[in-house]
């Protein structure tokens, strides 16, 4: 075993010892954590959806304004 392999093996053992004292989380705790995470995610998605709706409305308004300006220019030219 090389020195690098030995060091790597020691690091893995240290990690195993680090996690060995943790108690398994209860199913209820996991469900609550997931519920909290999903609620935060949903609120972030809601913000993004609202921003997209607003951007879509602004783009539509801009397109309408451009179309109107083009029609005015065409009428002036004729």
Wavefront OBJ file of the C-alpha trace (Angstrom):
o trace
v 0.000 0.000 0.000
v 1.401 3.376 -1.000
v 1.418 6.386 1.284
v -1.373 8.056 -0.738
v -3.538 4.930 -0.535
v -2.909 4.751 3.216
v -3.911 8.406 3.693
v -7.036 7.896 1.581
v -7.961 4.821 3.643
v -7.513 6.800 6.873
v -9.714 9.617 5.545
v -12.470 7.125 4.692
v -12.240 5.613 8.180
v -12.456 9.075 9.720
v -15.596 9.810 7.697
v -17.150 6.511 8.741
v -16.483 7.380 12.385
v -17.859 10.885 11.877
v -21.194 9.556 10.585
v -21.398 6.597 12.960
v -22.676 8.676 15.881
v -25.625 10.079 13.923
v -28.996 8.658 14.718
v -31.157 7.739 11.779
v -33.718 10.443 11.153
v -37.302 9.466 11.732
v -39.664 9.130 8.784
v -41.800 11.929 10.223
v -38.803 14.259 10.375
v -37.858 13.401 6.814
v -41.409 14.047 5.620
v -41.526 17.401 7.424
v -38.158 18.401 5.961
v -39.318 17.447 2.484
v -42.608 19.293 2.988
v -40.715 22.432 4.075
v -38.341 22.132 1.118
v -41.180 21.681 -1.378
v -43.078 24.655 0.054
v -39.999 26.870 -0.370
v -39.497 25.515 -3.875
v -43.140 26.187 -4.775
v -42.900 29.765 -3.539
v -39.785 30.308 -5.657
v -41.516 28.806 -8.677
v -44.501 31.107 -8.078
v -42.185 34.126 -8.164
v -40.673 32.922 -11.445
v -44.087 32.276 -13.000
v -45.263 35.766 -12.066
v -42.107 37.278 -13.540
v -42.643 35.316 -16.763
v -46.256 36.456 -16.979
v -45.195 40.065 -16.484
v -42.441 39.741 -19.096
v -44.863 38.127 -21.535
v -47.287 41.008 -21.063
v -44.539 43.567 -21.583
v -43.353 41.811 -24.750
v -46.907 41.677 -26.078
v -47.381 45.370 -25.348
v -44.077 46.219 -27.015
v -44.983 44.148 -30.076
v -48.373 45.877 -30.262
v -46.683 49.278 -30.033
v -44.209 48.345 -32.770
v -47.048 47.159 -35.000
v -48.983 50.378 -34.415
v -45.888 52.489 -35.168
v -45.314 50.546 -38.407
v -48.949 51.065 -39.442
v -48.661 54.795 -38.740
v -45.482 55.003 -40.815
v -47.161 53.093 -43.671
v -50.160 55.441 -43.622
v -47.918 58.502 -43.624
v -45.964 57.075 -46.565
v -49.154 56.506 -48.586
l 1 2 3 4 5 6 7 8 9 10 11 12 13 14 15 16 17 18 19 20 21 22 23 24 25 26 27 28 29 30 31 32 33 34 35 36 37 38 39 40 41 42 43 44 45 46 47 48 49 50 51 52 53 54 55 56 57 58 59 60 61 62 63 64 65 66 67 68 69 70 71 72 73 74 75 76 77 78
